[in-house]
Structure formats: C-alpha cells, structure tokens
Amino acid sequence: MNDKLYSPYTEMSVVAFYTRFSMNRGSGLSFPKALERLRNHLLKLSDRIGNANVVELELPKRHKASLLGTIPKTLFRAFYKLSQDGIIEMNGSAIRLCDRDLLIKK
C-alpha cells in the first residue's frame, strides 16, 4: 500500500462521514417527513411536465424510497395515506394528482 495515500486519519474521516450520513438518513425515516418529501416530489414531477395531473414514477417505488431518504414500507404508507385522503389515485407507476391544493397545503 502506498503510504502517501493512506493514513489512519483519512480512514477515520471516511468512517466518521459515513456514520454521520447513516445517522442523518436514519433520522429521516419518520412517517411525517416521508409524507412531506413524497408530496414535494410529486409536485416537482408535475411541475417538470407543465403542471400535469398525471405523473409517472420513473423508478420502482422501492428505489424511490431510497432516493427520498426513507424505507419502502414508510413510502408505501405515505402513498396509501394520500390515496385514502383523495389527494392522489395510483394505477401502477402512474399517479394522478386529484387535489393539487391539498397536496400543497398538507
């Protein structure tokens, strides 16, 4: 191993970085935060395509959960909550925004 590229301090910095990263991600797993991130994400997707009422999820929901900083179970609960409140309708990867005002306000 090249001694100039390796030092114990560099290794400790990397471990500290990933520990902080994991802790920050873990704290973002709560349902209210995930619900808010999902609402914002759906609005951004809609805005990208001219405030469309139907958006397509470009990734499977389990991958979307990771990108939104949560776990699939929590994301599915957030989708279910929005659906039960009449804010969205889901049909596979297509999400219809039924009540954009409620999506913004909640």
Secondary structure by P-SEA (a helix, b strand, c coil): cccccccaaaaaaaaaaaaaaaaaaaaaccaaaaaaaaaaaaaaaaaaacccccccccccaaaaaaaacccaaaaaaaaaaaaaaccccccccbbbbccaaaaacc
